[in-house]
Amino acid sequence: MNLPHQLPILFAQEILQKDEKHVKVRCVFPFSPSLGMLFEAAAQSSAAFGNSELKKGVVISVKNMILLEKTSKLECVVKLEVKAIFNNIQELFFEIYTEDESVKVAQGTITLMVEEI
């Protein structure tokens, strides 16, 4: 993944699975994640849909974001599903699980505007 983020804000670490409509990404946090950190991990994980071209993504909407379970785990798995694409606008549903995928921690929908640089 091609992300401009630096530690300690770089959460998305590794693409675990990928197809045209779904990605699964391993994320790591420096300390117990807040809802904002989980959301940022989901936004960063959306870069897994890209190719090697450098792109700029901006979150333009967040809806139905829910913290389902607090976690002190430093690793999680983010699952993203493409719900809609219109030109350079993407709507993605995300679910965040503990690293063993046994507990769903958060979920929601983000809308991104993605432009090539």
Secondary structure, 3 states (H helix, E strand, C coil): CCCCCCCCCCCEEEEEEECCCEEEEEEECCCCCCHHHHHHHHHHHHHHHCCCCCEEEEEEEEEEEEECCCCCCCEEEEEEEEEEEECCEEEEEEEEEECCCCCEEEEEEEEEEEEEC
